[in-house]
């Protein structure tokens, strides 16, 4: 009998004072036109930290060292499928943040943590609120 499998993803909160870096999804087929944070699926054979480092480079053109990352949340989420999301923060990185995937993102900008755009993806908004309240675990999308 095959066991149930969860999809794993990492989400990166790049923090600069009271601001977080958001990207507006574009031409991806998922939540296009809405804001999220740099994120991506675990590829398998990589740690959560390594996946966050990879996504930071792929999406923002920056290099983050593992010692500059902190895991600040885990979300068990249900949408059209079931997922486990890991949320990490970084306040230091090497390089200049740029939109390294303009074919998937049409805006990369800093936003106040306490004044996120209305079109921020709801579970991301929820995770950012939990981060501010130092709530480490969250369930989202369950009745």
Secondary structure, DSSP 8 states (H G I E B T S, - for coil): ------EEEEEEEEEETTEEEEEEE-SSSSSTTSEE-EEEE--SSS-HHHHHHHHHHHHH--B--GGG-EEEEEEEEESSSEEEEEEEEES--BS----S-TTTEEEEEEEETTS--TTB-HHHHHHHHHHHTT--EEEES--
